[in-house]
């Protein structure tokens, strides 16, 4: 009977030691996970900032080239309006 109790005590001590080791590993993994989550959030914010900068750059580029493009666009619109007027005139006849 004494051997059984001793055997149980030894197993219990081993079990407690493994439990403590796993508990420490869990804590380390949680800290690593928290650091990874923080890094991910930081990168996501950086991506959003860079996307916003790209939008602003595209808007500013379109403003620079818009003088020539505005003239071309107005000419095209006027051409389309004349064609539409011709079509309306043909439909009214």
C-alpha positions, 0 to 999 in steps of 0.5 A: 500500500505504501508503494502505491501511495509513493507511486501516486506521490511521484506521479503527482509531483511529475504532473505538477511539474509538467503543469507548471512548465505548460503554464509558463509556456502558455504565458510566453505564447500569450505574450508572443501572440499579443506582440504579434497582434500589436504588430499586425494592427500596426502594419494594418494602420500603415497599409491604410495610411499608405493607401490614403497617400496613394489616393491623394497622389492620384488625385494630385496627379489628375489635377496636374494633367487635368488642364489638357484633359479638361480641354479634350473632354470638353471637346468630346462632350461638345461633339457628343452633344452635336451628334445627339442634336443631329439624332433628335433632329432626324427623329423629329422629321 
